[in-house]
Amino acid sequence: MEWSPAVISETGLGPGPRDGLMVGLAARGLSLRLVRTTVEVTVLVAGWVNVGWGTLLYALSIGPLAQIFIPRFTLPPRQNTEAS
């Protein structure tokens, strides 16, 4: 579930809107777990009419799972091997 944003982020294709917000706020020193959970709970509240148990579970678990999986899928910076 949460490994996909980590993999997408590391491919260099750019994050989606929620992932971009998460990465931007976490880069400012906020907890990745807190930021992602807050984003997902905000989306949950905005769409409350269509909420099921799966949506609630996802909203509450995505922050902690992002905290676990994103560092595990982070690649080291690329070395420029081209000679000038």
C-alpha positions in Angstrom: 0.0 0.0 0.0 2.5 2.7 1.0 5.5 1.3 -0.8 4.2 2.6 -4.1 4.7 6.4 -3.4 8.2 5.6 -2.2 9.0 3.7 -5.4 7.3 6.4 -7.6 9.2 9.1 -5.8 12.5 7.4 -6.4 11.9 6.9 -10.2 12.1 10.7 -10.7 8.7 10.8 -12.3 7.5 13.3 -9.8 5.0 12.8 -6.9 1.2 13.1 -7.1 -0.5 15.9 -5.4 -0.8 14.4 -1.9 2.7 12.9 -2.1 4.0 16.3 -3.2 2.4 18.0 -0.3 3.7 15.3 2.1 7.3 15.6 0.7 7.2 19.4 0.8 6.0 19.7 4.4 8.3 16.9 5.6 11.2 18.7 4.0 10.5 21.7 6.2 11.1 19.5 9.3 7.6 18.2 10.1 7.1 14.5 10.9 6.4 12.5 7.7 4.0 10.4 9.8 2.1 13.4 11.0 2.0 15.2 7.6 0.8 12.1 5.7 -1.8 11.2 8.3 -3.1 14.7 8.4 -3.4 14.9 4.6 -5.3 11.6 4.5 -7.6 12.4 7.4 -8.4 15.8 5.6 -9.3 13.9 2.5 -11.3 11.5 4.6 -13.3 14.3 6.2 -13.8 16.0 2.9 -15.3 12.8 1.4 -17.1 11.6 4.6 -20.3 10.7 2.8 -18.6 7.8 0.9 -16.5 6.5 3.8 -16.2 2.8 4.5 -14.1 0.9 6.9 -11.3 0.5 4.3 -11.1 4.2 3.8 -10.9 4.8 7.5 -8.2 2.2 7.9 -6.2 3.6 5.0 -6.4 7.2 6.3 -5.2 6.2 9.8 -2.4 3.8 8.6 -0.9 5.7 5.7 1.2 8.1 7.8 3.0 5.4 9.9 3.4 3.2 6.8 5.0 6.1 4.8 7.4 6.7 7.7 8.5 3.0 7.5 8.7 2.5 3.7 9.9 5.7 2.2 13.4 5.5 3.9 13.7 1.9 2.8 13.1 2.7 -0.8 15.2 5.9 -0.9 18.1 5.6 -3.3 21.5 7.3 -2.8 22.0 10.4 -5.0 23.3 9.6 -8.5 27.0 10.2 -9.2 27.6 12.2 -12.4 29.9 9.9 -14.4 30.1 12.1 -17.5 33.4 13.9 -18.1 33.2 17.5 -19.1 
